[in-house]
Amino acid sequence: MFLKTSVPKSICNRCHRTLTDPLSIKREFGPVCYRKVVEPTERVKKMSTKAKEIKELPNVAEWFGWDKNELTN
């Protein structure tokens, strides 16, 4: 039986190349793969947060001619 350890892998989770940089080992992604996988996800999170802030502005739907029902979905 194998026990799961919390030691980071020294192989990239995306391209399976060997990682040598301590930060890359901690992230479990090389720098190129990190930009391709993780950063877009963070950008989407920021965009969805910004969208929520915009929805909370009074009458924003009317300003842009948006349907309020579409914004609530």
PQR file with spaces between the fields and no chain letter, atoms N, CA, C, O and H, PARSE charges and radii, in Angstrom:
ATOM       1  N    MET     1       0.844   -1.172    0.000 -0.4000 1.5000
ATOM       2  CA   MET     1       0.000    0.000    0.000 -0.0000 2.0000
ATOM       3  C    MET     1       0.893    1.240    0.000  0.5500 1.7000
ATOM       4  O    MET     1       1.859    1.330    0.757 -0.5500 1.4000
ATOM       5  N    PHE     2       0.545    2.192   -0.868 -0.4000 1.5000
ATOM       6  CA   PHE     2       1.321    3.419   -0.958 -0.0000 2.0000
ATOM       7  C    PHE     2       0.666    4.517   -0.142  0.5500 1.7000
ATOM       8  O    PHE     2      -0.554    4.680   -0.154 -0.5500 1.4000
ATOM       9  H    PHE     2      -0.241    2.119   -1.482  0.4000 1.0000
ATOM      10  N    LEU     3       1.486    5.259    0.558 -0.4000 1.5000
ATOM      11  CA   LEU     3       0.987    6.392    1.324 -0.0000 2.0000
ATOM      12  C    LEU     3       1.190    7.662    0.520  0.5500 1.7000
ATOM      13  O    LEU     3       2.240    7.862   -0.091 -0.5500 1.4000
ATOM      14  H    LEU     3       2.478    5.127    0.567  0.4000 1.0000
ATOM      15  N    LYS     4       0.185    8.514    0.524 -0.4000 1.5000
ATOM      16  CA   LYS     4       0.307    9.778   -0.189 -0.0000 2.0000
ATOM      17  C    LYS     4       1.147   10.730    0.658  0.5500 1.7000
ATOM      18  O    LYS     4       0.877   10.926    1.843 -0.5500 1.4000
ATOM      19  H    LYS     4      -0.668    8.352    1.021  0.4000 1.0000
ATOM      20  N    THR     5       2.151   11.311    0.044 -0.4000 1.5000
ATOM      21  CA   THR     5       3.012   12.248    0.761 -0.0000 2.0000
ATOM      22  C    THR     5       2.749   13.661    0.256  0.5500 1.7000
ATOM      23  O    THR     5       2.171   13.853   -0.813 -0.5500 1.4000
ATOM      24  H    THR     5       2.370   11.152   -0.918  0.4000 1.0000
ATOM      25  N    SER     6       3.174   14.630    1.025 -0.4000 1.5000
ATOM      26  CA   SER     6       2.984   16.020    0.635 -0.0000 2.0000
ATOM      27  C    SER     6       4.243   16.607   -0.003  0.5500 1.7000
ATOM      28  O    SER     6       4.357   17.826   -0.134 -0.5500 1.4000
ATOM      29  H    SER     6       3.644   14.474    1.894  0.4000 1.0000
ATOM      30  N    VAL     7       5.171   15.767   -0.393 -0.4000 1.5000
ATOM      31  CA   VAL     7       6.390   16.225   -1.036 -0.0000 2.0000
ATOM      32  C    VAL     7       6.060   16.573   -2.489  0.5500 1.7000
ATOM      33  O    VAL     7       5.527   15.735   -3.215 -0.5500 1.4000
ATOM      34  H    VAL     7       5.078   14.777   -0.287  0.4000 1.0000
ATOM      35  N    PRO     8       6.374   17.811   -2.924 -0.5600 1.5000
ATOM      36  CA   PRO     8       6.087   18.181   -4.311  0.2800 2.0000
ATOM      37  C    PRO     8       6.870   17.323   -5.293  0.5500 1.7000
ATOM      38  O    PRO     8       8.008   16.938   -5.027 -0.5500 1.4000
ATOM      39  N    LYS     9       6.249   17.029   -6.428 -0.4000 1.5000
ATOM      40  CA   LYS     9       6.913   16.248   -7.466 -0.0000 2.0000
ATOM      41  C    LYS     9       7.946   17.103   -8.182  0.5500 1.7000
ATOM      42  O    LYS     9       7.800   18.322   -8.273 -0.5500 1.4000
ATOM      43  H    LYS     9       5.325   17.342   -6.644  0.4000 1.0000
ATOM      44  N    SER    10       8.981   16.466   -8.685 -0.4000 1.5000
ATOM      45  CA   SER    10       9.981   17.210   -9.447 -0.0000 2.0000
ATOM      46  C    SER    10       9.769   17.014  -10.946  0.5500 1.7000
ATOM      47  O    SER    10      10.701   17.161  -11.737 -0.5500 1.4000
ATOM      48  H    SER    10       9.100   15.476   -8.612  0.4000 1.0000
ATOM      49  N    ILE    11       8.532   16.680  -11.331 -0.4000 1.5000
ATOM      50  CA   ILE    11       8.160   16.528  -12.732 -0.0000 2.0000
ATOM      51  C    ILE    11       6.945   17.414  -12.993  0.5500 1.7000
ATOM      52  O    ILE    11       6.013   17.441  -12.189 -0.5500 1.4000
ATOM      53  H    ILE    11       7.775   16.561  -10.689  0.4000 1.0000
ATOM      54  N    CYS    12       6.948   18.132  -14.106 -0.4000 1.5000
ATOM      55  CA   CYS    12       5.865   19.039  -14.461 -0.0000 2.0000
ATOM      56  C    CYS    12       4.563   18.261  -14.665  0.5500 1.7000
ATOM      57  O    CYS    12       4.551   17.217  -15.317 -0.5500 1.4000
ATOM      58  H    CYS    12       7.705   18.110  -14.760  0.4000 1.0000
ATOM      59  N    ASN    13       3.486   18.771  -14.108 -0.4000 1.5000
ATOM      60  CA   ASN    13       2.177   18.124  -14.241 -0.0000 2.0000
ATOM      61  C    ASN    13       1.616   18.204  -15.661  0.5500 1.7000
ATOM      62  O    ASN    13       0.713   17.446  -16.013 -0.5500 1.4000
ATOM      63  H    ASN    13       3.497   19.618  -13.577  0.4000 1.0000
ATOM      64  N    ARG    14       2.142   19.112  -16.472 -0.4000 1.5000
ATOM      65  CA   ARG    14       1.611   19.282  -17.826 -0.0000 2.0000
ATOM      66  C    ARG    14       2.450   18.559  -18.870  0.5500 1.7000
ATOM      67  O    ARG    14       1.929   17.749  -19.637 -0.5500 1.4000
ATOM      68  H    ARG    14       2.876   19.728  -16.187  0.4000 1.0000
ATOM      69  N    CYS    15       3.751   18.850  -18.903 -0.4000 1.5000
ATOM      70  CA   CYS    15       4.600   18.309  -19.975 -0.0000 2.0000
ATOM      71  C    CYS    15       5.485   17.145  -19.506  0.5500 1.7000
ATOM      72  O    CYS    15       6.138   16.489  -20.318 -0.5500 1.4000
ATOM      73  H    CYS    15       4.175   19.508  -18.280  0.4000 1.0000
ATOM      74  N    HIS    16       5.500   16.899  -18.210 -0.4000 1.5000
ATOM      75  CA   HIS    16       6.248   15.789  -17.605 -0.0000 2.0000
ATOM      76  C    HIS    16       7.763   15.920  -17.728  0.5500 1.7000
ATOM      77  O    HIS    16       8.488   14.927  -17.663 -0.5500 1.4000
ATOM      78  H    HIS    16       4.969   17.431  -17.551  0.4000 1.0000
ATOM      79  N    ARG    17       8.229   17.144  -17.907 -0.4000 1.5000
ATOM      80  CA   ARG    17       9.676   17.368  -17.909 -0.0000 2.0000
ATOM      81  C    ARG    17      10.169   17.464  -16.473  0.5500 1.7000
ATOM      82  O    ARG    17       9.399   17.749  -15.557 -0.5500 1.4000
ATOM      83  H    ARG    17       7.640   17.950  -17.960  0.4000 1.0000
ATOM      84  N    THR    18      11.450   17.224  -16.291 -0.4000 1.5000
ATOM      85  CA   THR    18      12.061   17.312  -14.968 -0.0000 2.0000
ATOM      86  C    THR    18      12.155   18.772  -14.546  0.5500 1.7000
ATOM      87  O    THR    18      12.579   19.626  -15.325 -0.5500 1.4000
ATOM      88  H    THR    18      12.076   16.992  -17.036  0.4000 1.0000
ATOM      89  N    LEU    19      11.762   19.050  -13.321 -0.4000 1.5000
ATOM      90  CA   LEU    19      11.826   20.406  -12.770 -0.0000 2.0000
ATOM      91  C    LEU    19      13.052   20.530  -11.882  0.5500 1.7000
ATOM      92  O    LEU    19      13.341   19.634  -11.088 -0.5500 1.4000
ATOM      93  H    LEU    19      11.418   18.357  -12.688  0.4000 1.0000
ATOM      94  N    THR    20      13.776   21.638  -12.014 -0.4000 1.5000
ATOM      95  CA   THR    20      14.968   21.855  -11.199 -0.0000 2.0000
ATOM      96  C    THR    20      14.845   23.102  -10.325  0.5500 1.7000
ATOM      97  O    THR    20      15.468   23.175   -9.266 -0.5500 1.4000
ATOM      98  H    THR    20      13.541   22.365  -12.659  0.4000 1.0000
ATOM      99  N    ASP    21      14.064   24.065  -10.746 -0.4000 1.5000
ATOM     100  CA   ASP    21      13.897   25.312   -9.993 -0.0000 2.0000
ATOM     101  C    ASP    21      13.003   25.064   -8.780  0.5500 1.7000
ATOM     102  O    ASP    21      11.949   24.445   -8.921 -0.5500 1.4000
ATOM     103  H    ASP    21      13.558   24.007  -11.606  0.4000 1.0000
ATOM     104  N    PRO    22      13.396   25.532   -7.584 -0.5600 1.5000
ATOM     105  CA   PRO    22      12.587   25.291   -6.376  0.2800 2.0000
ATOM     106  C    PRO    22      11.150   25.824   -6.485  0.5500 1.7000
ATOM     107  O    PRO    22      10.218   25.182   -6.001 -0.5500 1.4000
ATOM     108  N    LEU    23      10.966   26.988   -7.114 -0.4000 1.5000
ATOM     109  CA   LEU    23       9.613   27.531   -7.265 -0.0000 2.0000
ATOM     110  C    LEU    23       8.782   26.656   -8.194  0.5500 1.7000
ATOM     111  O    LEU    23       7.605   26.413   -7.928 -0.5500 1.4000
ATOM     112  H    LEU    23      11.724   27.510   -7.507  0.4000 1.0000
ATOM     113  N    SER    24       9.379   26.186   -9.274 -0.4000 1.5000
ATOM     114  CA   SER    24       8.672   25.295  -10.198 -0.0000 2.0000
ATOM     115  C    SER    24       8.311   23.981   -9.516  0.5500 1.7000
ATOM     116  O    SER    24       7.221   23.450   -9.729 -0.5500 1.4000
ATOM     117  H    SER    24      10.335   26.384   -9.490  0.4000 1.0000
ATOM     118  N    ILE    25       9.209   23.461   -8.708 -0.4000 1.5000
ATOM     119  CA   ILE    25       8.928   22.219   -7.978 -0.0000 2.0000
ATOM     120  C    ILE    25       7.773   22.443   -7.009  0.5500 1.7000
ATOM     121  O    ILE    25       6.906   21.582   -6.860 -0.5500 1.4000
ATOM     122  H    ILE    25      10.094   23.893   -8.535  0.4000 1.0000
ATOM     123  N    LYS    26       7.762   23.588   -6.358 -0.4000 1.5000
ATOM     124  CA   LYS    26       6.669   23.897   -5.431 -0.0000 2.0000
ATOM     125  C    LYS    26       5.336   24.003   -6.172  0.5500 1.7000
ATOM     126  O    LYS    26       4.317   23.503   -5.694 -0.5500 1.4000
ATOM     127  H    LYS    26       8.467   24.288   -6.480  0.4000 1.0000
ATOM     128  N    ARG    27       5.342   24.652   -7.337 -0.4000 1.5000
ATOM     129  CA   ARG    27       4.130   24.810   -8.141 -0.0000 2.0000
ATOM     130  C    ARG    27       3.728   23.526   -8.846  0.5500 1.7000
ATOM     131  O    ARG    27       2.558   23.338   -9.181 -0.5500 1.4000
ATOM     132  H    ARG    27       6.169   25.058   -7.725  0.4000 1.0000
ATOM     133  N    GLU    28       4.699   22.636   -9.076 -0.4000 1.5000
ATOM     134  CA   GLU    28       4.555   21.406   -9.847 -0.0000 2.0000
ATOM     135  C    GLU    28       4.277   21.687  -11.314  0.5500 1.7000
ATOM     136  O    GLU    28       3.684   20.861  -12.008 -0.5500 1.4000
ATOM     137  H    GLU    28       5.649   22.789   -8.804  0.4000 1.0000
ATOM     138  N    PHE    29       4.706   22.859  -11.787 -0.4000 1.5000
ATOM     139  CA   PHE    29       4.635   23.253  -13.183 -0.0000 2.0000
ATOM     140  C    PHE    29       5.910   24.012  -13.525  0.5500 1.7000
ATOM     141  O    PHE    29       6.400   24.796  -12.712 -0.5500 1.4000
ATOM     142  H    PHE    29       5.187   23.530  -11.223  0.4000 1.0000
ATOM     143  N    GLY    30       6.452   23.786  -14.720 -0.4000 1.5000
ATOM     144  CA   GLY    30       7.560   24.599  -15.198 -0.0000 2.0000
ATOM     145  C    GLY    30       7.049   25.992  -15.532  0.5500 1.7000
ATOM     146  O    GLY    30       5.837   26.204  -15.567 -0.5500 1.4000
ATOM     147  H    GLY    30       6.054   23.149  -15.380  0.4000 1.0000
ATOM     148  N    PRO    31       7.940   26.950  -15.778 -0.5600 1.5000
ATOM     149  CA   PRO    31       7.503   28.330  -16.000  0.2800 2.0000
ATOM     150  C    PRO    31       6.604   28.496  -17.228  0.5500 1.7000
ATOM     151  O    PRO    31       5.637   29.257  -17.185 -0.5500 1.4000
ATOM     152  N    VAL    32       6.910   27.799  -18.310 -0.4000 1.5000
ATOM     153  CA   VAL    32       6.094   27.912  -19.522 -0.0000 2.0000
ATOM     154  C    VAL    32       4.720   27.274  -19.295  0.5500 1.7000
ATOM     155  O    VAL    32       3.697   27.864  -19.644 -0.5500 1.4000
ATOM     156  H    VAL    32       7.695   27.181  -18.345  0.4000 1.0000
ATOM     157  N    CYS    33       4.696   26.099  -18.725 -0.4000 1.5000
ATOM     158  CA   CYS    33       3.420   25.418  -18.469 -0.0000 2.0000
ATOM     159  C    CYS    33       2.588   26.175  -17.442  0.5500 1.7000
ATOM     160  O    CYS    33       1.360   26.198  -17.532 -0.5500 1.4000
ATOM     161  H    CYS    33       5.527   25.620  -18.442  0.4000 1.0000
ATOM     162  N    TYR    34       3.243   26.786  -16.476 -0.4000 1.5000
ATOM     163  CA   TYR    34       2.521   27.583  -15.482 -0.0000 2.0000
ATOM     164  C    TYR    34       1.788   28.727  -16.162  0.5500 1.7000
ATOM     165  O    TYR    34       0.627   28.994  -15.850 -0.5500 1.4000
ATOM     166  H    TYR    34       4.240   26.767  -16.403  0.4000 1.0000
ATOM     167  N    ARG    35       2.463   29.409  -17.097 -0.4000 1.5000
ATOM     168  CA   ARG    35       1.819   30.514  -17.822 -0.0000 2.0000
ATOM     169  C    ARG    35       0.652   30.013  -18.668  0.5500 1.7000
ATOM     170  O    ARG    35      -0.357   30.704  -18.805 -0.5500 1.4000
ATOM     171  H    ARG    35       3.405   29.191  -17.350  0.4000 1.0000
ATOM     172  N    LYS    36       0.785   28.822  -19.231 -0.4000 1.5000
ATOM     173  CA   LYS    36      -0.258   28.297  -20.112 -0.0000 2.0000
ATOM     174  C    LYS    36      -1.451   27.745  -19.355  0.5500 1.7000
ATOM     175  O    LYS    36      -2.573   27.784  -19.861 -0.5500 1.4000
ATOM     176  H    LYS    36       1.605   28.261  -19.119  0.4000 1.0000
ATOM     177  N    VAL    37      -1.232   27.231  -18.151 -0.4000 1.5000
ATOM     178  CA   VAL    37      -2.308   26.562  -17.417 -0.0000 2.0000
ATOM     179  C    VAL    37      -2.859   27.404  -16.274  0.5500 1.7000
ATOM     180  O    VAL    37      -4.070   27.608  -16.184 -0.5500 1.4000
ATOM     181  H    VAL    37      -0.321   27.200  -17.740  0.4000 1.0000
ATOM     182  N    VAL    38      -2.005   27.884  -15.421 -0.4000 1.5000
ATOM     183  CA   VAL    38      -2.457   28.518  -14.183 -0.0000 2.0000
ATOM     184  C    VAL    38      -2.851   29.973  -14.387  0.5500 1.7000
ATOM     185  O    VAL    38      -3.899   30.399  -13.901 -0.5500 1.4000
ATOM     186  H    VAL    38      -1.021   27.719  -15.495  0.4000 1.0000
ATOM     187  N    GLU    39      -2.037   30.738  -15.091 -0.4000 1.5000
ATOM     188  CA   GLU    39      -2.331   32.165  -15.242 -0.0000 2.0000
ATOM     189  C    GLU    39      -3.655   32.436  -15.949  0.5500 1.7000
ATOM     190  O    GLU    39      -4.371   33.346  -15.531 -0.5500 1.4000
ATOM     191  H    GLU    39      -1.186   30.392  -15.485  0.4000 1.0000
ATOM     192  N    PRO    40      -4.026   31.689  -17.010 -0.5600 1.5000
ATOM     193  CA   PRO    40      -5.347   31.933  -17.590  0.2800 2.0000
ATOM     194  C    PRO    40      -6.484   31.675  -16.605  0.5500 1.7000
ATOM     195  O    PRO    40      -7.499   32.371  -16.631 -0.5500 1.4000
ATOM     196  N    THR    41      -6.318   30.689  -15.747 -0.4000 1.5000
ATOM     197  CA   THR    41      -7.334   30.402  -14.734 -0.0000 2.0000
ATOM     198  C    THR    41      -7.459   31.567  -13.773  0.5500 1.7000
ATOM     199  O    THR    41      -8.569   31.948  -13.403 -0.5500 1.4000
ATOM     200  H    THR    41      -5.493   30.124  -15.726  0.4000 1.0000
ATOM     201  N    GLU    42      -6.332   32.141  -13.362 -0.4000 1.5000
ATOM     202  CA   GLU    42      -6.362   33.291  -12.464 -0.0000 2.0000
ATOM     203  C    GLU    42      -7.002   34.497  -13.147  0.5500 1.7000
ATOM     204  O    GLU    42      -7.729   35.261  -12.513 -0.5500 1.4000
ATOM     205  H    GLU    42      -5.430   31.832  -13.663  0.4000 1.0000
ATOM     206  N    ARG    43      -6.726   34.665  -14.460 -0.4000 1.5000
ATOM     207  CA   ARG    43      -7.333   35.764  -15.205 -0.0000 2.0000
ATOM     208  C    ARG    43      -8.850   35.625  -15.257  0.5500 1.7000
ATOM     209  O    ARG    43      -9.569   36.615  -15.123 -0.5500 1.4000
ATOM     210  H    ARG    43      -6.135   34.044  -14.975  0.4000 1.0000
ATOM     211  N    VAL    44      -9.341   34.401  -15.450 -0.4000 1.5000
ATOM     212  CA   VAL    44     -10.784   34.160  -15.489 -0.0000 2.0000
ATOM     213  C    VAL    44     -11.402   34.482  -14.139  0.5500 1.7000
ATOM     214  O    VAL    44     -12.485   35.063  -14.083 -0.5500 1.4000
ATOM     215  H    VAL    44      -8.757   33.596  -15.559  0.4000 1.0000
ATOM     216  N    LYS    45     -10.736   34.116  -13.053 -0.4000 1.5000
ATOM     217  CA   LYS    45     -11.243   34.436  -11.719 -0.0000 2.0000
ATOM     218  C    LYS    45     -11.345   35.943  -11.527  0.5500 1.7000
ATOM     219  O    LYS    45     -12.336   36.437  -10.989 -0.5500 1.4000
ATOM     220  H    LYS    45      -9.856   33.644  -13.099  0.4000 1.0000
ATOM     221  N    LYS    46     -10.321   36.675  -11.966 -0.4000 1.5000
ATOM     222  CA   LYS    46     -10.342   38.129  -11.842 -0.0000 2.0000
ATOM     223  C    LYS    46     -11.458   38.721  -12.685  0.5500 1.7000
ATOM     224  O    LYS    46     -12.133   39.658  -12.259 -0.5500 1.4000
ATOM     225  H    LYS    46      -9.516   36.273  -12.403  0.4000 1.0000
ATOM     226  N    MET    47     -11.656   38.175  -13.887 -0.4000 1.5000
ATOM     227  CA   MET    47     -12.707   38.678  -14.770 -0.0000 2.0000
ATOM     228  C    MET    47     -14.081   38.434  -14.171  0.5500 1.7000
ATOM     229  O    MET    47     -14.949   39.303  -14.253 -0.5500 1.4000
ATOM     230  H    MET    47     -11.108   37.413  -14.233  0.4000 1.0000
ATOM     231  N    SER    48     -14.299   37.260  -13.564 -0.4000 1.5000
ATOM     232  CA   SER    48     -15.606   36.976  -12.986 -0.0000 2.0000
ATOM     233  C    SER    48     -15.854   37.856  -11.770  0.5500 1.7000
ATOM     234  O    SER    48     -16.992   38.256  -11.520 -0.5500 1.4000
ATOM     235  H    SER    48     -13.594   36.554  -13.497  0.4000 1.0000
ATOM     236  N    THR    49     -14.807   38.165  -11.011 -0.4000 1.5000
ATOM     237  CA   THR    49     -14.951   39.076   -9.881 -0.0000 2.0000
ATOM     238  C    THR    49     -15.314   40.470  -10.383  0.5500 1.7000
ATOM     239  O    THR    49     -16.179   41.136   -9.814 -0.5500 1.4000
ATOM     240  H    THR    49     -13.883   37.840  -11.214  0.4000 1.0000
ATOM     241  N    LYS    50     -14.651   40.906  -11.449 -0.4000 1.5000
ATOM     242  CA   LYS    50     -14.931   42.216  -12.034 -0.0000 2.0000
ATOM     243  C    LYS    50     -16.363   42.254  -12.570  0.5500 1.7000
ATOM     244  O    LYS    50     -17.047   43.267  -12.422 -0.5500 1.4000
ATOM     245  H    LYS    50     -13.948   40.366  -11.911  0.4000 1.0000
ATOM     246  N    ALA    51     -16.818   41.180  -13.181 -0.4000 1.5000
ATOM     247  CA   ALA    51     -18.182   41.117  -13.715 -0.0000 2.0000
ATOM     248  C    ALA    51     -19.210   41.251  -12.590  0.5500 1.7000
ATOM     249  O    ALA    51     -20.235   41.914  -12.752 -0.5500 1.4000
ATOM     250  H    ALA    51     -16.262   40.357  -13.301  0.4000 1.0000
ATOM     251  N    LYS    52     -18.928   40.622  -11.458 -0.4000 1.5000
ATOM     252  CA   LYS    52     -19.837   40.741  -10.319 -0.0000 2.0000
ATOM     253  C    LYS    52     -19.891   42.179   -9.825  0.5500 1.7000
ATOM     254  O    LYS    52     -20.957   42.683   -9.472 -0.5500 1.4000
ATOM     255  H    LYS    52     -18.095   40.084  -11.327  0.4000 1.0000
ATOM     256  N    GLU    53     -18.735   42.836   -9.803 -0.4000 1.5000
ATOM     257  CA   GLU    53     -18.701   44.233   -9.374 -0.0000 2.0000
ATOM     258  C    GLU    53     -19.500   45.114  -10.326  0.5500 1.7000
ATOM     259  O    GLU    53     -20.203   46.025   -9.890 -0.5500 1.4000
ATOM     260  H    GLU    53     -17.869   42.426  -10.091  0.4000 1.0000
ATOM     261  N    ILE    54     -19.394   44.848  -11.617 -0.4000 1.5000
ATOM     262  CA   ILE    54     -20.126   45.634  -12.607 -0.0000 2.0000
ATOM     263  C    ILE    54     -21.624   45.428  -12.450  0.5500 1.7000
ATOM     264  O    ILE    54     -22.401   46.379  -12.542 -0.5500 1.4000
ATOM     265  H    ILE    54     -18.822   44.108  -11.971  0.4000 1.0000
ATOM     266  N    LYS    55     -22.028   44.188  -12.214 -0.4000 1.5000
ATOM     267  CA   LYS    55     -23.455   43.896  -12.052 -0.0000 2.0000
ATOM     268  C    LYS    55     -24.048   44.633  -10.862  0.5500 1.7000
ATOM     269  O    LYS    55     -25.231   44.971  -10.860 -0.5500 1.4000
ATOM     270  H    LYS    55     -21.397   43.416  -12.139  0.4000 1.0000
ATOM     271  N    GLU    56     -23.221   44.884   -9.846 -0.4000 1.5000
ATOM     272  CA   GLU    56     -23.712   45.541   -8.647 -0.0000 2.0000
ATOM     273  C    GLU    56     -23.866   47.051   -8.814  0.5500 1.7000
ATOM     274  O    GLU    56     -24.492   47.701   -7.977 -0.5500 1.4000
ATOM     275  H    GLU    56     -22.260   44.610   -9.847  0.4000 1.0000
ATOM     276  N    LEU    57     -23.301   47.621   -9.886 -0.4000 1.5000
ATOM     277  CA   LEU    57     -23.461   49.045  -10.132 -0.0000 2.0000
ATOM     278  C    LEU    57     -24.914   49.337  -10.482  0.5500 1.7000
ATOM     279  O    LEU    57     -25.539   48.560  -11.203 -0.5500 1.4000
ATOM     280  H    LEU    57     -22.792   47.094  -10.566  0.4000 1.0000
ATOM     281  N    PRO    58     -25.462   50.439   -9.986 -0.5600 1.5000
ATOM     282  CA   PRO    58     -26.862   50.744  -10.288  0.2800 2.0000
ATOM     283  C    PRO    58     -27.049   51.069  -11.770  0.5500 1.7000
ATOM     284  O    PRO    58     -26.281   51.834  -12.354 -0.5500 1.4000
ATOM     285  N    ASN    59     -28.058   50.490  -12.352 -0.4000 1.5000
ATOM     286  CA   ASN    59     -28.478   50.755  -13.731 -0.0000 2.0000
ATOM     287  C    ASN    59     -27.431   50.442  -14.790  0.5500 1.7000
ATOM     288  O    ASN    59     -27.522   50.959  -15.904 -0.5500 1.4000
ATOM     289  H    ASN    59     -28.682   49.869  -11.878  0.4000 1.0000
ATOM     290  N    VAL    60     -26.446   49.619  -14.482 -0.4000 1.5000
ATOM     291  CA   VAL    60     -25.425   49.307  -15.477 -0.0000 2.0000
ATOM     292  C    VAL    60     -26.039   48.602  -16.679  0.5500 1.7000
ATOM     293  O    VAL    60     -25.594   48.813  -17.808 -0.5500 1.4000
ATOM     294  H    VAL    60     -26.372   49.199  -13.578  0.4000 1.0000
ATOM     295  N    ALA    61     -27.033   47.784  -16.462 -0.4000 1.5000
ATOM     296  CA   ALA    61     -27.675   47.088  -17.578 -0.0000 2.0000
ATOM     297  C    ALA    61     -28.323   48.087  -18.523  0.5500 1.7000
ATOM     298  O    ALA    61     -28.256   47.928  -19.742 -0.5500 1.4000
ATOM     299  H    ALA    61     -27.394   47.613  -15.546  0.4000 1.0000
ATOM     300  N    GLU    62     -28.936   49.094  -17.975 -0.4000 1.5000
ATOM     301  CA   GLU    62     -29.594   50.107  -18.811 -0.0000 2.0000
ATOM     302  C    GLU    62     -28.561   50.929  -19.575  0.5500 1.7000
ATOM     303  O    GLU    62     -28.801   51.298  -20.725 -0.5500 1.4000
ATOM     304  H    GLU    62     -28.990   49.223  -16.985  0.4000 1.0000
ATOM     305  N    TRP    63     -27.424   51.222  -18.964 -0.4000 1.5000
ATOM     306  CA   TRP    63     -26.394   52.020  -19.625 -0.0000 2.0000
ATOM     307  C    TRP    63     -25.931   51.363  -20.917  0.5500 1.7000
ATOM     308  O    TRP    63     -25.731   52.030  -21.932 -0.5500 1.4000
ATOM     309  H    TRP    63     -27.229   50.923  -18.030  0.4000 1.0000
ATOM     310  N    PHE    64     -25.763   50.031  -20.864 -0.4000 1.5000
ATOM     311  CA   PHE    64     -25.228   49.314  -22.007 -0.0000 2.0000
ATOM     312  C    PHE    64     -26.291   48.611  -22.835  0.5500 1.7000
ATOM     313  O    PHE    64     -25.967   47.951  -23.822 -0.5500 1.4000
ATOM     314  H    PHE    64     -25.926   49.489  -20.040  0.4000 1.0000
ATOM     315  N    GLY    65     -27.548   48.740  -22.450 -0.4000 1.5000
ATOM     316  CA   GLY    65     -28.627   48.097  -23.179 -0.0000 2.0000
ATOM     317  C    GLY    65     -28.679   46.593  -22.976  0.5500 1.7000
ATOM     318  O    GLY    65     -29.158   45.865  -23.845 -0.5500 1.4000
ATOM     319  H    GLY    65     -27.811   49.276  -21.648  0.4000 1.0000
ATOM     320  N    TRP    66     -28.189   46.121  -21.835 -0.4000 1.5000
ATOM     321  CA   TRP    66     -28.195   44.695  -21.542 -0.0000 2.0000
ATOM     322  C    TRP    66     -29.524   44.289  -20.936  0.5500 1.7000
ATOM     323  O    TRP    66     -30.223   45.105  -20.337 -0.5500 1.4000
ATOM     324  H    TRP    66     -27.800   46.712  -21.129  0.4000 1.0000
ATOM     325  N    ASP    67     -29.863   43.027  -21.097 -0.4000 1.5000
ATOM     326  CA   ASP    67     -31.056   42.472  -20.476 -0.0000 2.0000
ATOM     327  C    ASP    67     -30.699   42.080  -19.044  0.5500 1.7000
ATOM     328  O    ASP    67     -29.777   41.294  -18.827 -0.5500 1.4000
ATOM     329  H    ASP    67     -29.294   42.364  -21.583  0.4000 1.0000
ATOM     330  N    LYS    68     -31.417   42.616  -18.082 -0.4000 1.5000
ATOM     331  CA   LYS    68     -31.098   42.338  -16.660 -0.0000 2.0000
ATOM     332  C    LYS    68     -31.222   40.852  -16.357  0.5500 1.7000
ATOM     333  O    LYS    68     -30.481   40.334  -15.521 -0.5500 1.4000
ATOM     334  H    LYS    68     -32.166   43.254  -18.258  0.4000 1.0000
ATOM     335  N    ASN    69     -32.136   40.157  -17.015 -0.4000 1.5000
ATOM     336  CA   ASN    69     -32.294   38.716  -16.752 -0.0000 2.0000
ATOM     337  C    ASN    69     -31.061   37.932  -17.175  0.5500 1.7000
ATOM     338  O    ASN    69     -30.721   36.937  -16.535 -0.5500 1.4000
ATOM     339  H    ASN    69     -32.738   40.577  -17.694  0.4000 1.0000
ATOM     340  N    GLU    70     -30.384   38.354  -18.233 -0.4000 1.5000
ATOM     341  CA   GLU    70     -29.170   37.672  -18.666 -0.0000 2.0000
ATOM     342  C    GLU    70     -28.036   37.849  -17.656  0.5500 1.7000
ATOM     343  O    GLU    70     -27.204   36.957  -17.488 -0.5500 1.4000
ATOM     344  H    GLU    70     -30.660   39.163  -18.753  0.4000 1.0000
ATOM     345  N    LEU    71     -28.008   38.986  -16.995 -0.4000 1.5000
ATOM     346  CA   LEU    71     -26.943   39.263  -16.026 -0.0000 2.0000
ATOM     347  C    LEU    71     -27.092   38.439  -14.764  0.5500 1.7000
ATOM     348  O    LEU    71     -26.098   38.173  -14.089 -0.5500 1.4000
ATOM     349  H    LEU    71     -28.684   39.710  -17.132  0.4000 1.0000
ATOM     350  N    THR    72     -28.287   38.032  -14.430 -0.4000 1.5000
ATOM     351  CA   THR    72     -28.488   37.300  -13.186 -0.0000 2.0000
ATOM     352  C    THR    72     -28.157   35.837  -13.312  0.5500 1.7000
ATOM     353  O    THR    72     -28.063   35.146  -12.298 -0.5500 1.4000
ATOM     354  H    THR    72     -29.094   38.248  -14.979  0.4000 1.0000
ATOM     355  N    ASN    73     -27.974   35.331  -14.533 -0.4000 1.5000
ATOM     356  CA   ASN    73     -27.654   33.910  -14.722 -0.0000 2.0000
ATOM     357  C    ASN    73     -26.218   33.623  -14.486  0.5500 1.7000
ATOM     358  O    ASN    73     -25.791   32.474  -14.605 -0.5500 1.4000
ATOM     359  H    ASN    73     -28.050   35.893  -15.357  0.4000 1.0000
